[in-house]
Amino acid sequence: MPCSSLVVNGTEATKDGVANYPVINATYDIKICNYNDVLMSFAPTKVDNVTGEEEFRTYLQFWYTEPVPNAMDSFTKQYIVDKKFTPSIHGSLAAGSCQEGSGKVELQTSQLKHYMQASIQGPLSTNATFDDRFCYAYAFRPIEFEYEYGDPTCEMSVSIHHI
């Protein structure tokens, strides 16, 4: 969706001093194509045996960041809004074929900027293991909201005045 359509009525969002920012239902489309001459395998989710944490290697996610209060430097923390997976891409994609998907994600307009990121990973060759990473594709896009407060346009002009 074009960012120009993500305009929020700022007066209503902060009416009576109470934060009442609306939620935007953003729609997205994703298309994954294999332009290789061979079958393309996708790297599956990997689980760390010690920590149990999952490392997603094929994903589409939306997030925003906020500064960490009282941090010594300007650290920020990442908040994942939504992480999407298309189960059918956790396998393989035939040579010359494509897969498409679409969906919706709710974005809180109280955060000015959100980000979308997609990553498709897999082995570089057909006889490599899934741990031999190779990034086939990566996409990143900022999503920025505009707040409209109904203020009149300020028009200015400059001219040369001779005395």
N, C-alpha and C positions, 0 to 999 in steps of 0.2 A: 504494500500500500504506500502511495507517495507520502512523504513526510509532511507535505503542505496540507494534507487533510487531517493531521493530528493536532488540531487547535482546541484548546481547553478554555472554557469561560472561567477566567481567573476570579472574577467577582463572585460568581456562584460557588466556586471551589473554596473560597475563604470567607463565606458569608457569616456575619455575626462573630467573627474571630475564631470560628471553628473550622478545622480542616475537613472539607467534604469533597475531596478530589474524586472525579469519576474514574471508573475502570474502563479501559478501551479494549475491545475485543479485536485484536489484530489478526488478520488472516495471512497465511504464508503458503507458498508453493515451493516444492523442491523437486528437481529433476536430476537424476544420476544416470550418466551414460558411460558406457565402456567403449572407447574409441580404439582399443587395442585389437590385435588379431587373435588374441587368446582369451580364455576364460579369466575373469578378474575375481579374485577371492577377497572378501572383506575380513579384516582382523576382528576377531570376536572380543567381547569384553573380557578383561583379564582381572583376576582376583589375587591380591597380595596374600600369600600364605601366612604371613606374620600378623599384619594389621587387619586383614579381612576387607580392606578397601577395594572398591571396584575402579578399574581404570577403563573408561569408555573410550574406545578408539574409533568408533563410527557413531556420530551423534549430530544432533541439531539442538542448540540450546539458546536460551534467552536469559540475560542477566543485567544487573545494574551494580554500581559500586557506591559506597559511602565512605567518607573519611572516618577513621577510627578516633573516637573522642580521647582527648588527653594523650595522644601519641607524641613521642618526642620528635619524630619527623612527620612528614605528610603521608602516612600510611593510609591505605584504603582497604576495605574488606569487600569481597565479591559476594553478592547474594544471588543465587541461582533462582530465577523466576520459574522456569520450566525447562525440562530436558525431554526432548522427543526422540524416539527411536522408531524406525520402520522395521518391524521384525523380519520382513522378507529380505532386507539388505544384509542381514547377518548370515551370510552364506556366500553366494557368488552371483556374478552377472555375466551372461554370455557375451561373446565378442559382437560388437556392433549393436547391442541392444541397450535400452534405457528403461528406467523405472521412474514413475512420478508419484508424488504424494502431496497432500495439502492438509491444512489443519488450522486451528485457532489457538491463540494464547492470550490470556488476560494480562494486561499491563497496567500497573497503578500509575496514574498521572501525577501523583505526588512526587514521583522521581522524574526529574527533567529528562535524563538520558538513560536509555536502555541499549543493549547491544544484542545482536544476533550473530551466532557463529556456527558454522557447520564444518565438520571434518570427516573425511572418508579415508581410512587407512587400510593398507593391506600389504602383502609381500610383493617384492619387486619382480620376482620370477615365479614360474609355476612350480619349481622344485625347491623354493625357499620355505622356511617355517613361518608361522604367524608371528613369531617374535622378531623376525627380520622386518622391521617396520619400513614402510615407504608411504608417504602421504600422496595419494592420488589427487586429492582435491581439498581445498580449504577456502572458506568464504567467511567474510566478516562485514557487518554493516551496522552503523550506529542508527538508533531510532531516537529522535529528539522531539519533545513536545514543545509547542508554543503556547504561551498563556496570553489570552486576550482579555484586557480589562475595560474595553470600551472607551479608552481615553481618546480625545480628539487628536487628529494628526497635527503635529507641530510643523508649521511651514516657516522656513526662513529664507531670506534672500540677502545677497550682498551686492552693494553698488558703490561706485566711487562718487564721493560728494566733494565738489570743488568749493572752496571758500573764496 
